Amino acid sequence: MENQSKKKSATNWILFFSTVVVVFVLGIFASSILERKSEAQYTFQMIKPIPADEARNEVWGENFPREYETYLKTLDTDFASKHGGSKMIDYLEKYPELVVMWAGYGFSKDYNQGRGHAYAIEDIRNTLRTGGNEVSPMPATCWTCKSPDVPRLMEKMGPAEFYKGKWIEKGHDVTNPIGCKDCHNPETMDLQISRPALVEAFERQGKDMSEFSRQEMRSLVCAQCHVEYYFNKEVVPGSPYLTFPWDKGFSADDMEEYYDEMEFSDWTHGLSKAPMLKAQHPDFELFMTGVHAQRGVACADCHMPYKSEGGVKFTDHHIQSPLANVANSCQVCHREETDRLIKDVYERQDKLEELRHLAESALAKAHLEAKIAWDNGAAESQMKDALQLIRHAQWRWDWVAAANGLGFHSPTEAMRVIGTSIQKSEEARRELAVILLKLGVEYPPKLPDYSTKEKAQKVIGLDMNYLNKDKKEFLETTAKEWDKAALERQGTLKNYSGK
């Protein structure tokens, strides 16, 4: 009996201490939950009213410090994947064929890897494409996607009036880089579209923006800018009105047909005289043809994944390549190891890059051979078909090359489109070969050396010394005046880049 009593007593003590431990653990767990709920509620209650026209990201950041702190990481330029990232890359230096392909157009002067959103104003000021005090060919429309000051100005003067005039004429009013107001309603924080071109494109298709889901909006706020567009001078006379060519569809073929029907061209090539199209950055259109879009994945799922701190779940605003954050981006859905996932991406990109270079090589030669044909007396009637093939080939190459991700947003479609670019490039060269032989030109003709950026720019007749001098003077004078005006207007000691 005594032994049984001792055993019972020991069991009771074990049960007692076990209960104490369980209660203690549950207490800590409950306390953590209450603390997190309190933190989340406290964060919400701390939000201050934000004026409807507030374009300064640092002001929004006072209310949303987590989002703002991660946004500031877009200033980081250390990450470089095999085919991209945030580091500055001079693509003309890397691929000098591009200089020849863009002869007569601004991209032949300067074309670099895009950096983070926080550099939007700094980089558009620095690029030679926007010119300097004397050479400023770009319209004011080029500011459209660079700053939350743009919706503020559009609300004040209307989109058509904002688009009018030269780029340099509105620089004193556009000083804050891409940020909060571009995508968020300052009263509700809901995702919103702040640029009219996207709304207008869907309206022409009979679609109402208010009917899109929040998940769809997590891509559409990106689609305001990461798209193909052109300046339509027929919407409002005297205004290069920013328009999306989506009326026939999202594909390269659909947009090519759209442009051909209206006989639109961005510029006439400086060597071949072909009526050219310049793709901007059709990321959304290419993405829409891929499996991720078909499965309901949004741009933000991969480029702005969720994070949790304490009791707060928020979107990581360090908008970057998913390859820099595989765990929070890719592995939310995919179960493969990080190295395997990155290898899968590179395998697809490597194959596309190989084909892309074949297209670039053929296109550069086609432009130069066309110039030789013109120089030897070719007639417009002889050249018409070849020039149309060059136009279509380069458009299709550019539709893939200008999109970020080197085709990964839709590898199958990217490979198809770049394949048709190669086919049309070589077809154009065959047409030109016949013309050259008829003109008595030895074939293949001797082409100039364009093996480096500098040599290629000389071949197309660019005076880079003058362009660089003009840009330097602009940055030392006009750009500094813009910053001074911004400080006076905003009443802040922070300049346009938040430094």
Secondary structure, DSSP 8 states (H G I E B T S, - for coil): -HHHHHHHHHHHHHHHHHHHHHHHHHHHHHHHHHHHHHHHHHHHHT-----TT---HHHHHHH-HHHHHHHHGGG----B-SS-BSS--BHHHH-THHHHHTTTSGGGT--B----GGGHHHHHHHSGGG--SS----BGGGGTTT-THHHHHHHHH-HHHHHSSBGGGGGGG--S-S-GGGTB-TTT--B----HHHHHHHHHTT--GGGS-HHHHHHHHHHTTSS--EEEEEEETTEEEEE---TT-SSHHHHHHHHHHTT--SEE-TTT--EE------HHHHHHTSHHHHTT--HHHHHS-EEEETTEEEE------GGGSTTTTGGGT--S-HHHHHHHHHHHHHHHHHHHHHHHHHHHHHHHHHHHHHHTT--HHHHHHHHHHHHHHHHHHHHHHTSTTTTTTSHHHHHHHHHHHHHHHHHHHHHHHHHHHHTT--SS------SSHHHHHHHTT--HHHHHHHHHHHHHTHHHHHHHHHHHHHT-S--TT--
